[in-house]
Amino acid sequence: MAGAAMTPASDCKTMAEVRAGVDEIDRALVALLAARFGFMDAAARIKPTREAVRDEARKAEVLRNVATHAAATAIPAGLVNALWEMLIEASITHELSRFDAQTGASDGTRTRDLRRDRPAL
């Protein structure tokens, strides 16, 4: 099965094939999540203040985007919304942690211009 995408409706004849397909998708999802969290690391490096990490307007935009993507599939919109709500909140927590590690502060008093990895604006 490696290298060839299986279609569950037409290709799966046994539970072993179903499980192999699920395992392959899980590996791909974990890799995609790792890439997504890499972008959170970049955001933590780029954002000027700790307060900028939580962006409710962006969160709402991401939820609208995935709702649109979900509408084009058979996945229930409520499930997608719940999963992404959790993903976004975990991403914010991760980004705050990375921001704090880079700035050495958790109170938001240090800004990008004090970080060693970024020049002052």
DSSP file (Angstrom, degrees, kcal/mol; ACC not computed):
  #  RESIDUE AA STRUCTURE BP1 BP2  ACC     N-H-->O    O-->H-N    N-H-->O    O-->H-N    TCO  KAPPA ALPHA  PHI   PSI    X-CA   Y-CA   Z-CA
    1    1 A M    >         0   0    0      0, 0.0     3,-1.5     0, 0.0     5,-0.1   0.000 360.0 360.0 360.0 -21.7    0.0    0.0    0.0
    2    2 A A  T 3   +     0   0    0      1,-0.3     3,-0.1     3,-0.1    22,-0.0  -0.297 360.0  11.0 -58.1 131.9    2.9    2.4    0.5
    3    3 A G  T 3  S+     0   0    0      1,-0.1     2,-0.5     0, 0.0    -1,-0.3   0.050 111.7  88.0  90.5 -26.9    3.0    5.0   -2.2
    4    4 A A  S <  S-     0   0    0     -3,-1.5     2,-0.4     0, 0.0    -1,-0.1  -0.926  75.9-131.2-111.1 125.6   -0.4    4.3   -3.5
    5    5 A A        -     0   0    0     -2,-0.5     2,-0.3    -3,-0.1    -3,-0.1  -0.567  21.0-142.8 -75.3 128.3   -3.4    6.0   -2.0
    6    6 A M        -     0   0    0     -2,-0.4     3,-0.1    11,-0.1    -1,-0.0  -0.674   1.8-142.4 -88.6 145.4   -6.2    3.6   -1.2
    7    7 A T    >>> -     0   0    0     -2,-0.3     4,-3.4     1,-0.1     5,-0.7  -0.946  10.3-149.6-104.5 115.2   -9.8    4.6   -1.6
    8    8 A P  H 3>5S+     0   0    0      0, 0.0     4,-0.7     0, 0.0    -1,-0.1   0.866  91.8  53.1 -55.2 -40.5  -11.8    3.1    1.3
    9    9 A A  H 345S+     0   0    0      1,-0.2    -3,-0.0     2,-0.1    -2,-0.0   0.842 126.7  18.1 -66.8 -33.3  -15.0    2.6   -0.7
   10   10 A S  H <45S+     0   0    0     -3,-0.7    -1,-0.2     1,-0.0    -4,-0.0   0.739 127.5  42.6-111.3 -27.0  -13.5    0.7   -3.6
   11   11 A D  H  <5S+     0   0    0     -4,-3.4     2,-0.5     6,-0.0    -2,-0.1   0.779  87.6  89.2 -95.8 -28.4  -10.1   -0.7   -2.5
   12   12 A C     << +     0   0    0     -4,-0.7     3,-0.1    -5,-0.7    -1,-0.0  -0.592  33.0 152.8 -81.5 121.6  -10.6   -2.0    1.1
   13   13 A K        +     0   0    0     -2,-0.5     2,-0.3     1,-0.1    -1,-0.2   0.553  64.8  38.0-116.4 -18.8  -11.7   -5.6    1.2
   14   14 A T  S  > S-     0   0    0      1,-0.1     4,-1.8     0, 0.0     3,-0.1  -0.883  79.3-116.3-132.0 161.8  -10.3   -6.6    4.6
   15   15 A M  H  > S+     0   0    0     -2,-0.3     4,-3.0     1,-0.2     5,-0.2   0.823 115.4  61.9 -65.8 -30.9  -10.0   -5.0    8.0
   16   16 A A  H  > S+     0   0    0      2,-0.2     4,-2.3     1,-0.2    -1,-0.2   0.907 105.4  46.4 -61.6 -40.3   -6.2   -5.3    7.6
   17   17 A E  H  > S+     0   0    0      2,-0.2     4,-2.3     1,-0.2    -2,-0.2   0.897 112.0  50.6 -67.5 -40.8   -6.5   -3.0    4.6
   18   18 A V  H  X S+     0   0    0     -4,-1.8     4,-2.5     2,-0.2    -2,-0.2   0.943 112.9  46.1 -60.1 -48.1   -8.8   -0.6    6.5
   19   19 A R  H  X S+     0   0    0     -4,-3.0     4,-2.7     1,-0.2    -2,-0.2   0.885 111.4  51.4 -64.9 -39.5   -6.3   -0.5    9.4
   20   20 A A  H  X S+     0   0    0     -4,-2.3     4,-2.2    -5,-0.2    -1,-0.2   0.904 111.0  48.8 -63.9 -40.3   -3.3    0.0    7.1
   21   21 A G  H  X S+     0   0    0     -4,-2.3     4,-2.3     2,-0.2    -2,-0.2   0.911 111.8  48.2 -64.8 -43.0   -5.1    2.9    5.4
   22   22 A V  H  X S+     0   0    0     -4,-2.5     4,-2.7     1,-0.2    -2,-0.2   0.919 111.2  50.9 -63.8 -43.5   -6.0    4.5    8.8
   23   23 A D  H  X S+     0   0    0     -4,-2.7     4,-2.3     2,-0.2    -2,-0.2   0.896 109.9  50.3 -61.1 -40.3   -2.4    4.1   10.0
   24   24 A E  H  X S+     0   0    0     -4,-2.2     4,-2.1     2,-0.2    -1,-0.2   0.919 111.8  47.0 -64.3 -43.8   -1.1    5.7    6.8
   25   25 A I  H  X S+     0   0    0     -4,-2.3     4,-2.9     2,-0.2    -2,-0.2   0.904 110.1  53.7 -64.7 -40.7   -3.5    8.7    7.2
   26   26 A D  H  X S+     0   0    0     -4,-2.7     4,-2.5     2,-0.2    -2,-0.2   0.915 108.0  50.0 -60.9 -42.5   -2.5    9.0   10.9
   27   27 A R  H  X S+     0   0    0     -4,-2.3     4,-2.0     1,-0.2    -1,-0.2   0.920 112.9  47.1 -60.1 -43.0    1.2    9.2   10.0
   28   28 A A  H  X S+     0   0    0     -4,-2.1     4,-2.4     2,-0.2    -2,-0.2   0.896 111.0  51.3 -66.6 -40.1    0.4   11.9    7.4
   29   29 A L  H  X S+     0   0    0     -4,-2.9     4,-2.7     2,-0.2    -2,-0.2   0.911 109.3  50.1 -63.9 -42.1   -1.8   13.8    9.9
   30   30 A V  H  X S+     0   0    0     -4,-2.5     4,-2.5     2,-0.2    -1,-0.2   0.914 110.9  49.8 -62.5 -41.9    1.0   13.8   12.5
   31   31 A A  H  X S+     0   0    0     -4,-2.0     4,-2.0     2,-0.2    -2,-0.2   0.904 111.9  48.2 -63.2 -40.8    3.4   15.1    9.9
   32   32 A L  H  X S+     0   0    0     -4,-2.4     4,-2.5     2,-0.2    -2,-0.2   0.890 110.7  51.0 -66.6 -39.3    1.0   17.8    8.9
   33   33 A L  H  X S+     0   0    0     -4,-2.7     4,-2.7     2,-0.2    -2,-0.2   0.904 108.2  52.4 -63.9 -40.7    0.5   18.8   12.5
   34   34 A A  H  X S+     0   0    0     -4,-2.5     4,-1.5     1,-0.2    -2,-0.2   0.914 110.7  47.7 -60.8 -42.0    4.2   19.0   13.1
   35   35 A A  H  X S+     0   0    0     -4,-2.0     4,-1.3     2,-0.2    -2,-0.2   0.905 110.8  51.6 -65.0 -41.0    4.5   21.3   10.1
   36   36 A R  H  X S+     0   0    0     -4,-2.5     4,-1.2     1,-0.2     3,-0.4   0.916 109.0  50.0 -62.0 -42.9    1.6   23.4   11.4
   37   37 A F  H  X S+     0   0    0     -4,-2.7     4,-2.0     1,-0.2    -1,-0.2   0.788 102.3  62.4 -68.6 -26.4    3.3   23.7   14.8
   38   38 A G  H  X S+     0   0    0     -4,-1.5     4,-1.9     1,-0.2    -1,-0.2   0.875 101.9  51.4 -61.9 -36.9    6.4   24.8   13.0
   39   39 A F  H  X S+     0   0    0     -4,-1.3     4,-2.4    -3,-0.4    -2,-0.2   0.832 105.7  54.9 -68.6 -31.3    4.4   27.8   11.7
   40   40 A M  H  X S+     0   0    0     -4,-1.2     4,-2.3     2,-0.2    -2,-0.2   0.882 105.8  52.5 -66.7 -37.3    3.5   28.4   15.4
   41   41 A D  H  X S+     0   0    0     -4,-2.0     4,-1.6     2,-0.2    -2,-0.2   0.921 110.2  48.1 -61.4 -43.1    7.2   28.5   16.2
   42   42 A A  H  X S+     0   0    0     -4,-1.9     4,-2.0     1,-0.2    -2,-0.2   0.907 109.6  52.4 -64.5 -41.3    7.7   31.1   13.5
   43   43 A A  H  X S+     0   0    0     -4,-2.4     4,-3.0     1,-0.2    -1,-0.2   0.904 107.2  52.4 -61.0 -41.1    4.8   33.1   14.7
   44   44 A A  H  < S+     0   0    0     -4,-2.3    -1,-0.2     1,-0.2    -2,-0.2   0.854 111.7  47.0 -63.5 -33.8    6.3   33.2   18.2
   45   45 A R  H  < S+     0   0    0     -4,-1.6    -1,-0.2    -5,-0.2    -2,-0.2   0.828 118.9  40.0 -74.1 -32.6    9.5   34.4   16.7
   46   46 A I  H  < S+     0   0    0     -4,-2.0    -2,-0.2    -5,-0.1    -3,-0.2   0.840  89.3  94.7 -90.2 -37.3    7.8   37.1   14.6
   47   47 A K     <  -     0   0    0     -4,-3.0     6,-0.1    -5,-0.2     3,-0.0  -0.309  67.5-141.7 -64.3 139.8    5.1   38.5   16.8
   48   48 A P  S    S+     0   0    0      0, 0.0    64,-1.7     0, 0.0     2,-0.3   0.791  75.5  21.2 -76.6 -28.5    6.2   41.6   18.7
   49   49 A T  S >  S-     0   0    0     62,-0.2     3,-0.8     1,-0.1     4,-0.3  -0.938  72.7-117.1-139.0 160.0    4.5   41.0   22.0
   50   50 A R  G >> S+     0   0    0     60,-0.4     3,-1.7    -2,-0.3     4,-0.5   0.864 114.5  61.0 -61.3 -36.7    3.0   38.1   24.1
   51   51 A E  G 34 S+     0   0    0      1,-0.3     3,-0.4    57,-0.2    -1,-0.2   0.772  94.8  63.1 -63.2 -25.4   -0.4   39.8   23.8
   52   52 A A  G <4 S+     0   0    0     -3,-0.8    -1,-0.3     1,-0.2    -2,-0.2   0.632  84.2  78.1 -74.8 -12.8   -0.2   39.4   20.0
   53   53 A V  T <4 S+     0   0    0     -3,-1.7     2,-0.8    -4,-0.3    -1,-0.2   0.943  86.0  61.1 -63.8 -47.5   -0.1   35.6   20.3
   54   54 A R     <  +     0   0    0     -4,-0.5     2,-0.5    -3,-0.4    -1,-0.1  -0.731  65.8 172.5 -84.3 114.2   -3.9   35.4   20.9
   55   55 A D     >  -     0   0    0     -2,-0.8     4,-2.5     1,-0.1     3,-0.2  -0.867  12.5-175.2-125.7  94.4   -5.6   36.8   17.9
   56   56 A E  H  > S+     0   0    0     -2,-0.5     4,-2.4     1,-0.2     5,-0.2   0.826  84.4  55.5 -63.3 -33.2   -9.4   36.2   18.2
   57   57 A A  H  > S+     0   0    0      2,-0.2     4,-1.9     1,-0.2    -1,-0.2   0.924 110.5  45.2 -65.4 -42.4  -10.1   37.6   14.7
   58   58 A R  H  > S+     0   0    0      2,-0.2     4,-2.7     1,-0.2    -2,-0.2   0.899 110.8  54.1 -66.5 -40.1   -7.6   35.2   13.1
   59   59 A K  H  X S+     0   0    0     -4,-2.5     4,-2.4     1,-0.2    -2,-0.2   0.934 109.3  47.9 -58.6 -46.2   -9.0   32.3   15.2
   60   60 A A  H  X S+     0   0    0     -4,-2.4     4,-2.2     1,-0.2    -1,-0.2   0.887 110.9  51.9 -62.1 -38.9  -12.5   33.1   13.8
   61   61 A E  H  X S+     0   0    0     -4,-1.9     4,-2.6     2,-0.2    -2,-0.2   0.918 109.2  49.0 -63.5 -44.2  -11.1   33.3   10.3
   62   62 A V  H  X S+     0   0    0     -4,-2.7     4,-2.6     1,-0.2     5,-0.2   0.917 111.1  50.2 -62.5 -43.0   -9.4   29.9   10.6
   63   63 A L  H  X S+     0   0    0     -4,-2.4     4,-1.8     1,-0.2    -1,-0.2   0.892 111.3  48.6 -63.9 -38.8  -12.7   28.4   12.0
   64   64 A R  H  X S+     0   0    0     -4,-2.2     4,-2.1     2,-0.2    -2,-0.2   0.920 110.6  52.2 -64.3 -43.0  -14.6   29.9    9.0
   65   65 A N  H  X S+     0   0    0     -4,-2.6     4,-2.2     1,-0.2    -2,-0.2   0.934 111.5  44.3 -59.5 -47.7  -12.0   28.5    6.6
   66   66 A V  H  X S+     0   0    0     -4,-2.6     4,-2.8     1,-0.2    -1,-0.2   0.832 109.6  56.7 -70.8 -28.7  -12.2   25.0    7.9
   67   67 A A  H  X S+     0   0    0     -4,-1.8     4,-1.9    -5,-0.2    -1,-0.2   0.903 108.1  48.5 -64.2 -39.5  -16.0   25.1    8.0
   68   68 A T  H  X S+     0   0    0     -4,-2.1     4,-0.7     2,-0.2    -2,-0.2   0.922 112.9  47.1 -64.5 -44.4  -15.9   26.0    4.3
   69   69 A H  H >< S+     0   0    0     -4,-2.2     3,-0.9     1,-0.2    -2,-0.2   0.906 111.6  51.3 -63.2 -41.0  -13.6   23.1    3.7
   70   70 A A  H >< S+     0   0    0     -4,-2.8     3,-2.2     1,-0.2     5,-0.3   0.858 100.0  63.3 -65.2 -35.1  -15.7   20.7    5.7
   71   71 A A  H 3< S+     0   0    0     -4,-1.9    -1,-0.2     1,-0.3    -2,-0.2   0.770  98.0  57.2 -61.6 -24.6  -18.8   21.7    3.8
   72   72 A A  T << S+     0   0    0     -3,-0.9    -1,-0.3    -4,-0.7     2,-0.2   0.418 109.7  52.8 -85.8   2.0  -17.2   20.3    0.7
   73   73 A T  S <  S-     0   0    0     -3,-2.2    -3,-0.0     2,-0.2     0, 0.0  -0.639  91.1-108.8-124.1-178.2  -16.9   16.9    2.4
   74   74 A A  S    S+     0   0    0     -2,-0.2    -3,-0.1     2,-0.1    -4,-0.1   0.336  79.5 116.3 -94.2   5.9  -19.1   14.5    4.3
   75   75 A I  S    S-     0   0    0     -5,-0.3    -2,-0.2     1,-0.1     2,-0.1  -0.595  77.7-106.4 -77.1 132.4  -17.5   15.3    7.6
   76   76 A P     >  -     0   0    0      0, 0.0     4,-2.0     0, 0.0     3,-0.4  -0.356  20.3-136.2 -60.2 132.3  -19.9   16.9   10.1
   77   77 A A  H  > S+     0   0    0      1,-0.2     4,-2.7     2,-0.2     5,-0.2   0.855 103.2  57.0 -58.8 -37.6  -19.2   20.6   10.5
   78   78 A G  H  > S+     0   0    0      2,-0.2     4,-2.3     1,-0.2    -1,-0.2   0.879 106.5  49.2 -62.7 -38.4  -19.6   20.4   14.2
   79   79 A L  H  > S+     0   0    0     -3,-0.4     4,-2.6     2,-0.2    -2,-0.2   0.933 111.9  47.7 -65.8 -46.4  -16.9   17.8   14.5
   80   80 A V  H  X S+     0   0    0     -4,-2.0     4,-2.6     1,-0.2     5,-0.2   0.919 112.3  50.2 -61.1 -44.0  -14.5   19.8   12.4
   81   81 A N  H  X S+     0   0    0     -4,-2.7     4,-2.4     1,-0.2    -1,-0.2   0.925 111.7  47.6 -61.0 -44.9  -15.3   22.9   14.4
   82   82 A A  H  X S+     0   0    0     -4,-2.3     4,-2.0     2,-0.2    -2,-0.2   0.914 112.9  48.5 -64.3 -43.0  -14.6   21.1   17.7
   83   83 A L  H  X S+     0   0    0     -4,-2.6     4,-2.5     1,-0.2    -2,-0.2   0.925 114.7  44.7 -62.3 -44.7  -11.4   19.6   16.4
   84   84 A W  H  X S+     0   0    0     -4,-2.6     4,-3.1     2,-0.2     5,-0.3   0.836 107.7  57.7 -73.4 -31.0  -10.1   22.9   15.2
   85   85 A E  H  X S+     0   0    0     -4,-2.4     4,-2.2    -5,-0.2    -1,-0.2   0.944 112.0  42.8 -59.0 -46.4  -11.1   24.7   18.3
   86   86 A M  H  X S+     0   0    0     -4,-2.0     4,-2.4     2,-0.2    -2,-0.2   0.916 114.8  50.0 -64.5 -43.8   -8.9   22.3   20.2
   87   87 A L  H  X S+     0   0    0     -4,-2.5     4,-2.3     2,-0.2    -2,-0.2   0.913 111.5  48.1 -62.1 -44.5   -6.1   22.5   17.7
   88   88 A I  H  X S+     0   0    0     -4,-3.1     4,-2.6     2,-0.2    -1,-0.2   0.930 112.4  47.9 -64.1 -45.3   -6.2   26.3   17.7
   89   89 A E  H  X S+     0   0    0     -4,-2.2     4,-2.3    -5,-0.3    -1,-0.2   0.897 112.9  48.8 -64.8 -38.9   -6.1   26.5   21.5
   90   90 A A  H  X S+     0   0    0     -4,-2.4     4,-2.4     2,-0.2    -1,-0.2   0.882 111.1  51.5 -65.2 -37.2   -3.3   24.0   21.6
   91   91 A S  H  X S+     0   0    0     -4,-2.3     4,-2.9     2,-0.2    -2,-0.2   0.898 109.2  49.2 -65.6 -41.1   -1.4   26.0   19.0
   92   92 A I  H  X S+     0   0    0     -4,-2.6     4,-2.8     2,-0.2     5,-0.2   0.925 111.4  49.4 -64.0 -44.6   -1.9   29.2   21.1
   93   93 A T  H  X S+     0   0    0     -4,-2.3     4,-2.2     2,-0.2    -2,-0.2   0.926 113.4  47.1 -59.3 -45.2   -0.6   27.4   24.2
   94   94 A H  H  X S+     0   0    0     -4,-2.4     4,-2.5     2,-0.2    -2,-0.2   0.929 112.4  49.2 -61.1 -47.0    2.4   26.1   22.2
   95   95 A E  H  X S+     0   0    0     -4,-2.9     4,-2.9     1,-0.2    -2,-0.2   0.898 109.9  51.2 -63.7 -40.7    3.1   29.6   20.7
   96   96 A L  H  X S+     0   0    0     -4,-2.8     4,-2.8     2,-0.2    -1,-0.2   0.918 110.2  50.3 -60.9 -42.6    2.9   31.3   24.1
   97   97 A S  H  X S+     0   0    0     -4,-2.2     4,-2.2    -5,-0.2    -2,-0.2   0.922 113.3  44.9 -61.4 -44.5    5.4   28.7   25.5
   98   98 A R  H  X S+     0   0    0     -4,-2.5     4,-2.1     2,-0.2    -2,-0.2   0.889 112.2  52.0 -67.4 -39.6    7.8   29.3   22.5
   99   99 A F  H  X S+     0   0    0     -4,-2.9     4,-2.2     1,-0.2     6,-0.3   0.947 111.5  47.2 -60.5 -47.9    7.3   33.1   22.8
  100  100 A D  H  X>S+     0   0    0     -4,-2.8     4,-2.6     1,-0.2     5,-0.5   0.899 110.9  51.5 -61.6 -41.1    8.2   32.9   26.6
  101  101 A A  H  <5S+     0   0    0     -4,-2.2    -1,-0.2     1,-0.2    -2,-0.2   0.874 113.0  45.7 -64.2 -36.5   11.2   30.7   25.9
  102  102 A Q  H  <5S+     0   0    0     -4,-2.1    14,-0.3     1,-0.2    -1,-0.2   0.821 122.2  34.9 -76.4 -31.7   12.5   33.1   23.3
  103  103 A T  H  <5S-     0   0    0     -4,-2.2    -2,-0.2     2,-0.2    -3,-0.2   0.690  96.6-131.7 -97.1 -20.0   12.0   36.3   25.3
  104  104 A G  T  <5S+     0   0    0     -4,-2.6     2,-0.3    -5,-0.3    -3,-0.2   0.649  76.4  92.9  76.4  14.0   12.7   34.9   28.8
  105  105 A A      < -     0   0    0     -5,-0.5    -2,-0.2    -6,-0.3    -1,-0.2  -0.989  49.5-172.7-139.6 148.4    9.5   36.5   30.1
  106  106 A S  S    S+     0   0    0     -2,-0.3    -6,-0.1    -3,-0.1    -1,-0.1   0.346  80.6  72.7-116.4   2.3    5.9   35.3   30.6
  107  107 A D  S    S-     0   0    0     -7,-0.1    -1,-0.1   -57,-0.0    -7,-0.0   0.413 102.8-117.6 -98.8   2.6    4.5   38.7   31.6
  108  108 A G  S    S+     0   0    0      1,-0.1   -58,-0.2   -58,-0.1   -57,-0.2   0.557  79.7 122.0  78.5   7.3    4.7   40.2   28.2
  109  109 A T        +     0   0    0    -60,-0.1     2,-0.4   -59,-0.1    -1,-0.1   0.794  58.2  71.2 -76.5 -26.8    7.1   43.0   29.3
  110  110 A R        -     0   0    0      2,-0.0   -60,-0.4     4,-0.0     2,-0.2  -0.718  69.0-167.0 -89.6 140.5    9.7   42.0   26.7
  111  111 A T    >>  -     0   0    0     -2,-0.4     3,-2.4   -62,-0.1     4,-0.5  -0.668  40.5 -86.7-118.8 176.1    9.1   42.8   23.1
  112  112 A R  G >4 S+     0   0    0    -64,-1.7     3,-1.5     1,-0.3     6,-0.3   0.824 121.1  64.7 -53.8 -36.0   10.6   41.7   19.9
  113  113 A D  G 34 S+     0   0    0      1,-0.3    -1,-0.3   -65,-0.2     7,-0.2   0.664 101.7  51.4 -67.8 -12.1   13.2   44.6   20.0
  114  114 A L  G <4 S+     0   0    0     -3,-2.4    -1,-0.3     5,-0.1    -2,-0.2   0.541  88.6 101.2 -96.5  -9.0   14.7   43.0   23.2
  115  115 A R    X<  -     0   0    0     -3,-1.5     3,-0.6    -4,-0.5   -12,-0.1  -0.493  69.8-139.1 -78.8 146.7   15.1   39.5   21.7
  116  116 A R  T 3  S+     0   0    0    -14,-0.3    -1,-0.1     1,-0.2   -13,-0.1   0.771  98.8  56.6 -73.8 -26.1   18.5   38.5   20.5
  117  117 A D  T 3  S+     0   0    0    -15,-0.2    -1,-0.2     1,-0.1    -5,-0.0   0.537 105.8  52.4 -86.9  -5.6   17.2   36.8   17.3
  118  118 A R  S <  S-     0   0    0     -3,-0.6     2,-0.1    -6,-0.3     3,-0.1  -0.991  77.2-128.4-133.5 137.2   15.4   39.8   15.9
  119  119 A P        -     0   0    0      0, 0.0    -5,-0.1     0, 0.0    -4,-0.1  -0.422  41.4 -91.8 -74.5 157.2   16.5   43.4   15.2
  120  120 A A              0   0    0     -7,-0.2    -7,-0.0     1,-0.1    -8,-0.0  -0.389 360.0 360.0 -64.5 145.4   14.5   46.3   16.6
  121  121 A L              0   0    0     -3,-0.1    -1,-0.1    -2,-0.1    -9,-0.0   0.448 360.0 360.0 -85.2 360.0   11.9   47.6   14.2
